[in-house]
Structures are given as C-alpha cells and as structure tokens.
Amino acid sequence: MHLSSVMMCCNLSTDPPQLIPESLIISSFQESLQMVNTALNQTAQGFEPQLPPSQMYRLSRRASSETQHISKSAEVFHMTLGLLKEKASWRHKRSLPVSELLSVKAVEWIANLSGCPQTLQPTTCATEGKYRSISGVCNNRRNPLWGAANTGLARWLPAEYEDGEKQPKGWNAGRQYSGFQLPLVREVSHRIMHGSSTSILEDNAYSQMLVDWGQYIDHDISFTPQSSSQTAFSEGLDCLHTCTNANPCFPMQIPKDDKLSRNKSCLPFFRSSPACLSGQTDVHHAPQRQQMNSVTSFIDASTVYGHSADLEKTLRNLSSSEGLLAVNSKHTDKGRPYLPFVSVRPSACLQDPGSERVECFAAGDSRVNEILPLSVLHTLWVREHNRLAKHLTRLNPHWGSEILYQETRKIIGALHQIITIRDYVPKIIGREAFDEHIGPYEGYNDSVNPSVSNVFATAAFRFGHVTISPALRRLNQSFQEHERFPSLSLHQTFFSPWRLIKEGGLDPVLRGLLGRPAALQNQDYLMTEELTERLVVLNIPETLDLAALNLQRGRDHGLPGYNDWRVFCGFARVETRSDLAEVVGSDVLAEKVMDVYGHPNNIDVWLGGLLEQALSGARTGPLFACLIGKQMKTLREGDRFWWEHPGVFSPKQREELQRHSLSRVICDNSGVTEVPVDPFRVETYPEDFLFCGNIPSLDLEEWKEQPDGDLRL
C-alpha cells in the first residue's frame, strides 16, 4: 500500500509528532513496511502447492485473514518504533526511551499509519441487542473491546523483556539473572520433565474426558497466533534454518548430546505475533511488545460458531430455514453428520495411505484437526446445535432462521459455561480454591475486564499438558478394547480426521474418553515422551518437545518468573532449596530444579506452577489454582451475556439448562447408549454407568414463544 493511500484510508488528521521530524517517521514507516512485506513474500514462496506434513501444524495455527492483517500491522508498528529509537539513539550517541522521542499522539499516528485498527476511537454500542456479537465487541458497553477477538491479552503483571520492550529472556547470550544464566529450555525439559520412572500413573478419580474438555474450552477462550512470517524481518534469515535470534526467529538452542538434535545446534521457534496498540495511551508502555488473542475471551462456544462474521457465515447452512450449521455432504457417522471439510483443497491433513482422500474438517476454531478428541468434541456440539435448532423450529414454527440460529447459539454457549464452571473447574483447582477465588455468582460487573490474561493462556492453563495420556483408547460397546479399531499412540492421532470417517466414527473415541482414566501427574515422570520426543509440530521438519515449547513461549511473552506470580497470588516467595522442597514436596526434585536454574527467581512460571504439590481434591497446586480461579471469575463476572445474569434467560429456562450435562449431549448425538452421570469422573463399567434414558435431558418447552410474542424471560 502506498503511503498516500494509507493516509487516505486511515484518516490521519492528528498533529504530526513534535519530538522527531515527521519526515523521519514516514521514512522509518516505509522502511519497516518494505521489510515486513519482503519477509512475508519470502514466507509465502516457501509453501509448496502440495503441502508436506512439515507445513501442517503451521496451517492449523494460521489465523484468519483479519487477524493476519492486524498481525502484519502490529509488526510494522513495532518495527517503526524500533527503527526510530535506533536512529535517534545513534544521532544522540545514547540509548533513548521512546517516551523521550515521541508524544502519545505521535505513537497513535504511527499505529494508524501501520494499519492498526483505530481502537482509540470511541465505539458506539447499540443499547439493545439480545444476542452477543460474534467478535465479542460491545459485550461491555463502556469498554467495547474488552474480551473481543483480535485484542491484546491482559497483563496482570508488567512484561519483563531484556531490553524492557521486546527481547525475551535468553535473547542476549551471557545475560545473567540473580547471578546465573537462564538454562536452555530443552535442558530444563530433558533434566526435569523426564524422570527415572517409565510408568504412567492413572488418575483414580477423573477420566480422560477431563483432559480433553480442558483443551477444548481453552480453544474457546484463547488463541495466540504465531508470526505470519517465518523469515526474519531485518536480516532475511529463514527461521527454519538459523540458530540466530532475529525477530520473529527465537530458536531453541540444544545442549550437546541431545537425542532430538540430529547434529543440529538448535530447533526452530517462531515468536507470537505482537498486538497493535490496544487503547493503551501511556507512551511509556506503547513500544512494549504485547501478544494478541485472536478469538473472543468469553466462554461463548466460538469453537462452534467462530469469532468473526466471515467465518461464522462459512459455518452456517444459509439455505436452511431452521438456523442450522453446515455439515459434511460426503460422509456420515451411521447417519449422524460429520463436520464439513475445509473449502481450500487439497488440505494438509494426514491421509490413510492408498485410500480415498479425507480433507481437514472446518470448525469455529482452526485447531480442530490437531488431535482426534478435539475433532470429536467439535462434532458433538455441531450435532447438538442442529438437534436443538430443529426442536425449536417445531416449537416456534413462525421463527425465522436467524432467530432460530441465535436462540440455539445462546443455549449452546450457556451449556459450555455450565459444564466448564460447574463440572470442570472445581475438579481442576479443588472445591476450597473454587470457593476462595471464584465463589457464588454475584451478577454482571461492567468494571471487570474479562480479557484472557497472558499468564493464564501461556502458563497456568497449560497445566493440562502433563495429564495427557500417551495413548488414545478406542473402546467397543462393552467398554473394552475395540476389536477392529485398536487404541492409538498419541502421535498417531495428530491431524488425522480420516481415522474418524474410516475407523468407526465418534463412538469408539467417546467411550475411550469416558471409560479410561486420565494420566496423573507424577514427579518422577512429568510428561510423556509422546510429547517431549514425538510431538508433531508440523511447520518444522522434525518432531519437537512440548515442554520446551511452553517454556520458550513464556519467555517470548515476557512472563515474569515463578516467584513474582507467587507474590501476586499472596504466597511467600521461594528463597531457598528447602523452601522449594516444601512447595514441591520432594527434596530430590527441588535439588534438580535448583541445579538447573541456580536461583529460585529464575524458575519459569509454567514449570514452577506445575511442580507444586496439588491441593486437596485438585489437579493443580496453589499458584495455578489462584491464576485459573481468578481468570474464570473474570470470564464469568465480566460477561454481560453470562447464563446466570438476570434477563439472559428466564428462571425456568435456567432451571432447565442446569439439568443438562455433557453426558446427555453425548447420549443425544452419538451411538453411545451408556454413560456415567458425570463424564469427568472415571467410573467402573457397567455398574457405575447409566442407560441414556436415565440421564436428565433439556426440556425446550420453556423456549416456546407466548402469544404476545415474548419468550419467557
């Protein structure tokens, strides 16, 4: 885009900057735009027409076109600020903070030049509106962008970067913290995540469904896109083939004798895309790199419906008068629908060799194909939407397709909220922590920012990675190993929708999720080698290590260390080895951690939170219970459309919604005929399972419109 058209499109009528010449800003912007365009063009040329598996993961994580545009604009914005700082510091022979160089208006001007959304302009929200917007905008009328898609993740503590603005910890070789260099993330994974034990402990209380619901609901509320470029913006280096830190390349250096290395000295890592200026007019913080949440923060079933008007449209069956969602036109699961295939074909998903192609599924979230249980849960909810919409059509034949769609969407969103807060979260953080950090619902509070926080998305809610089983169980009607479709190693379930269509549909997988225990975190064996040695991260030619990726991502995002978050939650700092031993419950583990990190202040928050002893009746320690509880409370209190908020549903409708359960959704939308009352608890078959006829169901009579044209609200 030429500068003249940028000026025209963005209505740049603000005064030019006063501290730096306008001409220098414009030339720096043009230079930045050229570098970003060049890098993106080189990246685009690197994608082959017939995509190999090495590109697949990257495609599944590729954000929508709207998000990609904002991501590009943010890169140009931050690069322009960096160039201006560099040039001014060179001219003045000293490093100058941006706040000394640019006024607030100048920073806004550069953001607009770069194409960032004009988030500082007031947004007018309609005073009426029965249904939440698809993008989350205007949920909060006073702060319309709180919780909306494509806005910055919330910061509960200020970011910590080595240069104060954008360089992650570990960017500059030799930099010391508390007298020690930070350990390489792969070294932390190898020395701490792997232990002496080779056996996986089974959870005696909770089923595999608990783990997979956690991943599914995580995808409903957060998605931090990676940089759209895999080429360094300034140096032109290919991030797949360089061991140099050059934005967006932040490669993971490998210790010697590492079996993943294959004689390489690093593994590729792409930084998360930065966020544009997000209403933050404090010029001191404007240049500091923030990360974006490309989906809505709300628990609103965006996994089913998407987070933008364009995506929502592609997921609907617009020819239907019943407000239905689109389904697969080629295959069915014993008469029940599958998700539709993506429109761009051939898609990148893995195939059954020598057999007919099966494309990737399309859903409200692009990560739907990453692992089979995710695909199953996505499919289940599309079926439930269509089932409820047809029922509402029979009850209210005078409703148009739009009302039917929106009323059904509203119910599905409420069920996501109920299952998560009522059934899932108390098991994760424990009832005591739930009462302390969340408590009973007290109504909508428009001063609560519901935006997902950086530490929640990047560390605390990734606790579930240590509860992932190395195998996916597929069970027959007697909840025994399936005769035709045996269980799979975890890595065999990545990007393989063909396994659902050609290997028995949803039912064997659902029975495996209901009928088999989750893996229990074990300090002798924190993470399965399926994730530390065979993770299919398919934009990279080799397998990777999920633990190392999580640690590197936390550093990429500038997350403060473990001790800072303990203080944030009101806990004492860990000062000594004996302090750490008390918190983790193991002298041996504390020694190991201190040997690797040198000082407790250096411990990455994801690792520190994971290693804490679990609270009673919980699957997390005190720190993660606090961070998860705080986040869930903001998601509930800060959502104007929360299902319990008066006026969203009638009291009788709320009673009906509370009767519903994930077990009933499974009964109504699959061939599974026996289920536990609570699908997250591991029960013994057959004595602890009920036939579906004995599971309470949702009565939609309360949604029948009265003669006066009003629902019973």
C-alpha positions in Angstrom: 0.0 0.0 0.0 1.4 3.4 -0.9 1.8 6.0 1.8 -0.8 8.3 0.2 -3.5 5.6 0.3 -2.5 4.7 3.9 -3.0 8.4 4.8 -6.4 8.4 3.0 -7.7 5.1 4.4 -6.7 5.9 8.0 -8.0 9.5 8.1 -4.8 10.7 9.7 -5.7 14.1 10.9 -3.7 14.1 14.1 -0.9 16.6 14.6 2.5 15.4 13.4 4.9 14.4 16.1 6.9 17.1 17.8 10.0 15.4 19.1 11.0 13.6 15.9 10.6 15.1 12.4 7.6 13.9 10.5 9.8 13.0 7.6 11.8 10.6 9.8 8.7 8.9 10.9 7.4 8.5 7.4 10.7 7.1 6.1 11.0 4.7 9.0 7.5 3.5 8.4 8.2 3.0 4.7 11.4 1.1 5.6 9.5 -1.1 8.1 6.6 -1.8 5.7 9.1 -2.8 3.0 10.9 -5.2 5.3 7.7 -6.9 6.6 6.3 -7.2 3.0 9.6 -8.8 1.8 9.7 -11.3 4.7 6.0 -12.3 4.2 6.6 -12.7 0.5 9.6 -15.0 1.1 7.5 -17.0 3.6 4.6 -17.3 1.1 7.1 -18.6 -1.6 8.2 -21.3 0.9 4.8 -23.0 1.0 4.7 -25.8 -1.6 1.5 -26.4 -3.6 1.3 -30.0 -2.3 1.9 -29.3 1.3 4.1 -31.8 3.1 3.4 -32.7 6.8 6.1 -30.2 7.8 3.7 -27.3 6.9 0.5 -28.7 8.5 0.8 -27.5 12.1 1.6 -24.0 10.8 -1.5 -24.1 8.7 -3.7 -25.2 11.6 -2.3 -22.3 13.6 -2.7 -19.9 10.8 -5.0 -17.1 11.9 -8.0 -15.7 10.0 -7.3 -13.1 7.3 -8.5 -10.3 9.6 -6.1 -11.5 12.3 -3.2 -11.8 9.8 -3.8 -8.2 8.7 -3.7 -6.9 12.3 -0.6 -9.0 12.9 1.2 -7.5 9.9 0.2 -4.0 11.0 1.5 -4.7 14.5 4.8 -5.9 13.2 5.1 -2.7 11.1 4.1 -0.6 14.1 6.7 -2.1 16.4 9.4 -2.2 13.8 8.8 1.5 13.0 9.2 2.4 16.7 12.3 0.3 16.9 13.9 2.0 13.9 13.1 5.5 15.2 14.6 4.6 18.6 17.7 3.2 16.9 18.2 6.2 14.6 17.6 8.7 17.4 19.9 6.9 19.8 22.6 6.8 17.1 22.1 10.5 16.5 22.2 11.4 20.2 25.0 8.9 21.0 22.9 7.3 23.8 20.0 5.0 24.1 16.8 6.9 24.4 13.4 5.5 25.6 10.6 6.0 23.1 8.8 8.2 25.7 11.5 10.8 25.2 11.2 10.7 21.5 7.5 10.5 20.7 4.4 12.1 22.1 1.3 10.0 22.8 -0.3 11.4 19.6 2.8 10.5 17.6 2.6 6.9 18.7 -1.1 6.8 17.8 -0.2 8.4 14.5 2.4 5.6 13.8 -0.2 2.9 14.8 -2.7 4.4 12.3 0.0 4.7 9.6 0.8 1.0 10.1 -2.8 0.0 9.6 -3.6 -0.9 13.2 -7.4 -0.7 14.0 -8.3 2.7 15.4 -9.0 1.2 18.8 -8.6 4.6 20.5 -11.6 5.9 18.7 -14.9 5.6 20.6 -17.0 2.7 19.6 -20.8 3.2 19.6 -22.6 0.2 21.0 -26.3 -0.4 20.5 -28.3 0.0 23.6 -30.5 -3.0 22.7 -29.3 -6.4 21.5 -30.5 -9.8 22.7 -27.5 -11.7 21.4 -23.8 -11.4 21.9 -21.8 -10.2 18.8 -19.7 -12.9 17.1 -16.5 -11.0 17.7 -17.2 -10.1 21.4 -17.2 -6.4 20.6 -19.7 -4.4 22.8 -20.2 -7.1 25.4 -19.0 -4.4 27.7 -20.7 -1.1 26.5 -18.3 1.1 28.4 -15.2 -0.7 27.2 -16.4 -2.3 23.9 -13.1 -4.1 23.1 -12.7 -5.9 26.5 -12.8 -9.6 25.7 -13.2 -9.0 21.9 -11.3 -11.0 19.3 -8.0 -9.6 17.9 -7.2 -7.6 21.0 -4.2 -7.9 23.4 -4.0 -10.4 26.1 -4.4 -8.8 29.5 -1.3 -8.2 31.7 -1.8 -8.9 35.4 1.9 -8.1 36.0 4.1 -6.0 33.7 6.0 -7.8 31.0 9.7 -8.5 31.6 11.9 -8.2 28.5 15.7 -8.0 28.4 15.6 -4.6 26.7 12.4 -3.5 28.5 10.5 -3.6 25.3 10.6 -6.7 23.2 13.6 -9.0 23.7 12.7 -12.3 25.6 14.7 -13.6 28.4 17.5 -15.6 26.9 17.7 -13.4 23.8 21.2 -12.0 24.7 23.8 -14.7 25.2 25.6 -14.5 28.5 22.9 -12.3 30.2 22.7 -13.3 33.9 19.7 -13.3 36.3 20.4 -13.4 40.1 24.0 -14.4 39.2 23.1 -17.2 36.8 22.4 -17.6 33.1 18.9 -19.0 32.4 19.0 -22.6 31.4 18.2 -23.7 27.9 14.5 -24.7 27.7 15.4 -28.1 26.1 17.8 -28.7 29.0 15.0 -28.0 31.5 12.8 -30.4 29.7 15.4 -33.1 29.5 16.6 -32.9 33.1 13.3 -32.2 34.9 10.4 -33.3 32.8 11.9 -36.8 32.2 12.5 -38.8 35.3 13.5 -42.3 36.5 10.1 -43.8 36.2 8.9 -45.3 32.9 5.3 -45.9 34.0 2.4 -43.6 33.7 0.2 -43.3 36.8 -3.5 -43.4 36.2 -5.9 -40.9 37.8 -8.2 -42.9 40.1 -10.8 -40.1 40.2 -11.0 -38.5 36.7 -11.5 -39.7 33.2 -9.6 -38.7 30.0 -12.6 -36.5 29.1 -11.5 -34.1 31.8 -8.2 -33.5 30.0 -9.8 -33.1 26.6 -12.5 -30.8 27.8 -9.8 -28.6 29.2 -8.1 -28.4 25.8 -11.4 -27.8 24.0 -12.5 -25.0 26.3 -9.0 -23.5 26.2 -9.5 -23.2 22.4 -12.9 -21.4 23.1 -11.2 -18.6 25.1 -7.7 -18.2 23.7 -5.6 -18.4 20.5 -2.4 -16.5 20.4 -1.3 -16.5 16.7 2.3 -17.1 15.7 4.0 -14.5 13.5 2.8 -14.8 9.9 6.4 -14.7 8.7 9.0 -17.5 9.0 11.6 -15.1 7.6 13.4 -12.7 9.8 12.2 -9.1 9.1 15.5 -7.3 9.2 18.1 -10.0 8.3 16.1 -12.1 5.9 17.1 -15.3 7.6 14.9 -18.4 7.3 13.7 -19.2 10.8 13.7 -22.9 9.9 17.4 -22.9 9.2 19.0 -20.3 11.5 20.2 -20.5 15.1 20.4 -16.7 15.4 17.8 -14.7 17.3 16.3 -12.4 14.7 12.6 -11.5 15.0 10.4 -13.5 14.6 13.0 -16.3 14.9 13.8 -17.3 18.5 15.3 -20.7 18.1 15.6 -23.1 21.0 19.3 -23.8 21.5 20.1 -27.5 22.1 22.5 -28.9 24.7 25.2 -31.3 23.4 24.3 -35.0 23.2 20.6 -34.2 22.9 18.9 -37.1 21.0 16.4 -34.7 19.3 19.2 -32.6 17.8 20.2 -34.8 14.9 23.5 -33.0 14.9 21.8 -29.6 14.9 22.6 -26.9 17.5 19.0 -25.5 17.7 15.4 -26.2 16.9 13.1 -23.6 15.2 10.7 -21.5 17.2 8.5 -18.7 15.9 7.6 -15.8 18.2 4.0 -15.0 18.8 2.6 -12.2 16.7 2.6 -8.8 18.6 -0.6 -6.9 19.3 -1.3 -3.5 17.9 -1.7 -0.5 20.2 -4.7 -1.5 22.2 -6.2 1.6 23.7 -3.1 2.0 25.9 -2.2 5.7 25.6 0.6 5.6 28.1 3.6 6.3 25.8 5.9 4.6 28.3 4.2 1.2 27.6 3.3 1.7 23.9 6.5 0.2 22.5 6.4 -2.8 24.8 5.5 -6.0 22.9 2.1 -7.4 23.8 0.6 -10.5 22.4 -2.8 -10.9 20.8 -5.8 -13.1 21.5 -7.3 -13.8 18.1 -10.6 -15.3 19.4 -13.1 -13.9 21.9 -12.1 -14.3 25.6 -15.7 -15.2 26.6 -16.9 -18.8 27.1 -19.3 -18.4 24.1 -18.8 -21.6 22.0 -16.7 -19.7 19.5 -15.3 -23.2 18.8 -18.6 -23.9 17.2 -19.5 -20.6 15.7 -16.2 -18.8 15.0 -15.1 -15.3 16.1 -15.7 -13.2 13.0 -18.7 -12.5 10.7 -16.9 -14.0 7.7 -16.0 -17.3 9.5 -19.5 -17.5 11.0 -21.0 -17.3 7.6 -19.0 -20.2 6.2 -20.0 -22.4 9.2 -23.8 -21.9 8.7 -26.2 -23.6 6.5 -27.6 -20.4 5.0 -30.1 -22.3 2.8 -31.8 -23.8 5.8 -34.9 -22.2 7.3 -34.1 -23.9 10.6 -31.0 -21.9 11.6 -28.7 -25.0 11.1 -25.0 -25.3 10.9 -23.3 -26.7 7.8 -22.3 -30.4 7.9 -20.4 -32.8 5.8 -22.1 -33.5 2.5 -20.0 -36.6 1.6 -19.8 -38.8 4.7 -22.0 -39.6 7.7 -21.3 -41.5 11.0 -24.0 -44.1 10.9 -26.4 -41.5 9.7 -25.1 -38.7 12.0 -23.3 -35.8 10.5 -19.6 -35.1 10.5 -18.1 -31.6 10.3 -17.8 -30.1 6.9 -14.5 -30.2 5.1 -12.4 -27.1 4.6 -13.0 -25.2 1.3 -9.4 -25.0 0.3 -8.3 -28.3 -1.1 -6.2 -30.4 -1.1 -5.9 -29.7 2.6 -2.9 -30.6 4.6 -4.2 -33.3 6.9 -2.5 -36.7 7.0 -4.0 -39.5 4.8 -4.6 -43.2 5.0 -2.1 -44.5 2.5 -3.6 -45.9 -0.6 -7.1 -44.9 0.3 -9.5 -42.1 -0.7 -8.6 -38.6 0.5 -10.2 -37.2 3.6 -9.8 -33.5 3.9 -9.3 -31.4 7.1 -12.5 -30.6 9.0 -13.7 -27.0 9.2 -14.9 -25.6 12.5 -15.2 -22.4 14.6 -11.5 -22.9 15.6 -8.8 -23.9 13.1 -7.1 -26.2 15.6 -10.0 -28.7 15.3 -7.8 -31.3 13.4 -4.8 -31.2 15.8 -5.9 -34.3 17.7 -8.9 -36.7 17.4 -10.6 -35.9 20.7 -10.8 -32.2 19.7 -12.4 -33.2 16.4 -14.9 -35.4 18.3 -15.9 -32.6 20.7 -16.3 -30.1 17.9 -18.5 -32.6 16.0 -20.6 -33.3 19.1 -21.5 -29.7 19.5 -22.4 -29.0 15.9 -24.7 -32.0 16.1 -26.2 -30.6 19.3 -26.8 -27.2 17.8 -28.7 -28.8 14.8 -30.7 -31.1 17.1 -31.8 -28.1 19.3 -32.5 -25.8 16.4 -34.8 -28.4 14.8 -36.7 -28.8 18.1 -37.0 -25.0 18.5 -38.4 -24.9 14.9 -41.1 -27.4 15.9 -41.9 -25.3 19.0 -41.9 -22.0 17.2 -42.6 -22.6 13.5 -43.1 -18.8 13.0 -39.5 -18.0 13.9 -37.2 -17.2 11.1 -33.8 -18.9 10.5 -31.9 -16.0 12.2 -33.8 -16.2 15.4 -33.6 -20.0 15.5 -29.8 -19.8 14.9 -29.3 -17.1 17.6 -31.5 -18.7 20.2 -29.8 -22.1 19.7 -26.3 -20.4 19.8 -27.3 -18.8 23.1 -28.2 -22.2 24.6 -25.1 -23.9 23.3 -22.9 -21.0 24.8 -24.7 -21.4 28.1 -24.1 -25.1 28.2 -20.4 -24.5 27.6 -20.4 -22.1 30.6 -22.3 -24.5 32.8 -20.2 -27.6 32.0 -16.9 -25.6 32.5 -17.7 -23.8 35.7 -20.0 -26.3 37.4 -18.4 -29.6 36.3 -14.8 -28.9 35.2 -13.1 -26.1 37.1 -13.9 -27.4 40.7 -12.1 -30.7 39.8 -9.1 -28.8 38.5 -8.5 -26.3 41.3 -10.3 -28.0 44.1 -13.5 -27.0 45.9 -11.7 -25.0 48.5 -9.8 -22.9 46.0 -13.0 -22.6 43.9 -14.8 -21.1 46.9 -11.9 -18.7 47.6 -11.1 -17.5 44.1 -14.5 -17.8 42.3 -17.3 -18.2 44.8 -21.0 -17.9 44.1 -22.2 -15.8 41.1 -23.0 -12.2 42.2 -24.1 -10.7 38.9 -22.5 -8.8 36.0 -19.9 -6.2 36.8 -19.0 -3.9 33.9 -15.8 -2.8 35.7 -14.4 -6.3 35.4 -12.2 -6.9 32.3 -12.9 -10.4 31.1 -9.9 -10.5 28.7 -7.9 -13.6 28.9 -4.6 -12.9 30.7 -1.2 -13.6 29.2 -0.1 -15.7 32.2 -3.3 -17.8 32.1 -3.0 -18.6 28.3 0.7 -19.1 28.2 1.4 -20.8 31.5 -1.4 -21.6 34.0 -3.9 -23.3 31.7 -1.1 -25.3 30.1 -1.0 -27.4 33.3 -3.0 -30.0 31.4 -0.1 -30.9 29.2 1.3 -33.1 31.9 -2.0 -35.0 32.2 -2.1 -36.1 28.5 -2.1 -39.8 28.1 0.5 -41.3 25.7 -2.4 -43.4 24.1 -5.9 -42.7 22.8 -8.2 -45.6 23.8 -10.9 -46.7 21.5 -13.5 -48.9 23.1 -16.4 -51.2 22.0 -19.9 -51.2 23.3 -18.7 -53.1 26.4 -16.1 -50.5 27.1 -13.3 -53.0 26.2 -10.5 -52.6 23.6 -12.2 -52.3 20.2 -11.7 -55.4 18.1 -11.5 -53.5 14.7 -10.1 -50.2 15.8 -7.4 -50.7 18.4 -6.1 -47.9 20.6 -3.5 -45.5 19.1 -0.3 -43.9 20.2 -0.9 -40.2 20.8 1.2 -39.1 17.8 -1.0 -41.3 15.5 -4.0 -39.1 16.3 -2.5 -35.8 15.1 -4.1 -34.2 12.0 -5.9 -37.4 11.1 -9.6 -36.8 10.6 -9.6 -39.8 8.2 -9.5 -42.0 11.3 -12.9 -40.8 12.4 -14.5 -41.3 9.0 -12.9 -44.6 8.2 -12.4 -46.1 11.6 -15.7 -46.3 13.4 -16.7 -42.7 13.8 -17.1 -40.8 17.1 -18.3 -43.7 19.3 -15.1 -45.7 20.0 -13.2 -42.5 20.8 -16.0 -41.1 23.1 -16.1 -44.4 25.0 -12.4 -44.2 25.5 -12.7 -40.6 26.8 -15.5 -41.7 29.2 -14.2 -45.1 30.2 -10.5 -44.6 30.8 -8.6 -42.6 33.4 -6.6 -39.5 32.7 -2.9 -39.7 33.3 -1.9 -38.5 36.7 0.9 -36.1 37.1 3.9 -37.9 38.5 7.0 -36.1 39.7 9.2 -39.0 38.5 7.7 -38.7 35.0 6.1 -35.4 34.4 5.4 -35.6 30.7 5.0 -38.5 28.2 7.7 -38.9 25.6 4.9 -38.8 23.0 5.0 -35.0 23.8 8.7 -34.4 24.6 10.2 -36.5 21.8 7.4 -37.1 19.2 5.3 -34.0 19.2 4.1 -33.4 15.7 4.8 -29.6 15.3 4.3 -29.8 11.6 5.7 -26.5 10.4 9.1 -27.9 11.3 10.8 -30.9 9.6 11.4 -32.8 12.8 9.4 -33.6 15.9 9.6 -31.3 18.8 9.3 -31.1 22.6 6.1 -29.6 24.1 7.7 -28.8 27.4 10.5 -26.8 25.7 7.9 -25.0 23.5 5.9 -24.0 26.6 9.0 -22.6 28.4 10.2 -20.8 25.3 6.7 -19.3 24.7 6.6 -18.0 28.3 9.9 -16.2 27.7 8.8 -15.0 24.3 5.8 -13.3 26.0 7.9 -11.7 28.7 6.2 -13.5 31.6 7.7 -12.7 35.0 9.1 -15.6 36.9 7.5 -18.1 39.3 8.3 -16.1 42.4 6.7 -12.9 41.1 3.5 -14.8 40.4 3.5 -16.3 43.9 3.7 -12.8 45.4 0.9 -11.7 43.0 -1.3 -14.5 44.5 -0.4 -13.7 48.0 2.0 -16.6 48.7 5.5 -16.3 50.1 8.5 -16.2 47.8 10.6 -19.3 47.5 14.0 -18.2 48.7 16.0 -21.4 49.4 16.2 -25.1 48.4 14.4 -26.1 51.5 11.6 -23.6 50.6 11.3 -25.2 47.2 11.4 -28.7 48.6 8.5 -27.8 50.9 6.4 -26.4 48.0 7.1 -29.3 45.6 7.1 -32.0 48.3 10.4 -33.5 47.2 14.0 -32.8 48.2 15.2 -34.7 45.2 13.1 -32.6 42.7 14.0 -29.3 44.5 17.7 -30.2 44.2 17.2 -31.0 40.5 15.4 -27.7 39.8 17.9 -25.6 41.7 20.8 -27.3 39.9 19.3 -26.4 36.6 18.1 -22.8 37.4 20.7 -21.7 40.0 18.2 -19.4 41.8 14.5 -19.7 42.6 13.8 -16.3 41.0 14.8 -17.8 37.6 12.3 -20.6 37.6 9.9 -20.2 34.7 6.3 -19.8 35.9 4.9 -22.7 33.8 7.4 -25.1 35.4 7.2 -23.8 38.9 3.4 -23.9 38.9 3.4 -27.5 37.5 5.8 -28.8 40.2 3.8 -27.5 43.2 2.0 -30.2 45.2 -1.6 -30.5 44.2 -4.2 -29.1 46.6 -6.6 -31.5 48.2 -9.1 -32.7 45.7 -7.4 -30.7 42.9 -5.1 -31.4 39.9 -3.2 -28.1 40.4 -1.1 -26.6 43.1 -1.9 -23.3 44.9 -0.4 -20.9 42.3 -2.2 -22.3 39.2 -5.4 -22.7 41.3 -5.2 -19.0 42.0 -4.4 -18.0 38.4 -7.1 -20.3 36.9 -9.6 -19.3 39.5 -9.0 -15.6 39.0 -9.4 -15.9 35.3 -12.6 -18.0 35.5 -14.1 -15.4 37.8 -13.4 -12.6 35.4 -14.8 -14.6 32.5 -18.0 -15.0 34.5 -18.4 -11.6 36.2 -17.3 -9.6 33.1 -19.7 -11.3 30.6 -22.9 -9.4 30.1 -24.4 -12.5 28.5 -23.4 -14.9 31.2 -26.2 -17.5 31.5 -27.0 -16.7 35.1 -27.2 -12.9 34.5 -30.9 -11.9 35.0 -32.6 -11.2 31.7 -30.4 -13.5 29.6 -32.7 -16.5 30.4 -35.9 -16.8 32.4 -35.7 -18.5 35.8 -37.4 -21.6 34.4 -35.0 -21.7 31.4 -32.1 -21.5 33.8 -33.5 -24.5 35.7 -33.7 -26.5 32.5 -30.2 -25.5 31.5 -28.9 -26.8 34.8 -30.5 -30.2 34.2 -28.4 -30.6 31.0 -25.0 -32.2 31.0 -22.2 -33.3 28.8 -23.3 -36.9 29.3 -26.7 -36.1 27.9 -25.1 -34.3 24.9 -23.2 -37.5 24.2 -26.4 -39.5 24.5 -28.3 -37.3 22.1 -25.6 -37.0 19.5 -23.8 -40.3 19.2 -24.3 -44.1 19.3 -23.1 -44.3 22.9 -26.0 -45.7 24.9 -24.5 -45.9 28.4 -22.7 -43.1 30.2 -21.6 -42.1 33.7 -23.7 -39.3 35.3 -20.5 -37.2 35.5 -18.4 -37.7 32.3 -15.3 -36.3 34.0 -15.3 -38.9 36.7 -13.7 -42.3 35.9 -16.3 -45.0 36.7 -16.4 -48.8 36.5 -18.4 -50.3 33.7 -21.1 -51.5 33.8 -22.1 -50.9 37.5 -21.4 -47.1 37.5 -22.9 -46.4 34.1 -26.5 -45.5 33.3 -28.5 -46.1 30.2 -29.2 -42.8 28.4 -32.9 -43.0 29.2 -32.0 -42.4 32.9 -29.9 -39.2 32.2 -31.9 -36.0 32.6 -32.5 -34.1 29.4 -33.2 -30.5 28.5 -36.9 -29.7 28.0 -37.2 -26.9 25.5 -40.9 -26.1 26.2 -39.7 -23.1 28.2 -38.4 -21.6 25.0 -41.9 -21.8 23.4 -42.9 -18.2 22.5 -46.0 -16.9 24.1 -49.0 -15.4 22.2 -47.7 -11.9 23.0 -44.6 -12.6 21.0 -42.2 -12.7 24.0 -40.0 -15.5 25.2 -40.4 -16.3 28.9 -37.7 -14.0 30.1 
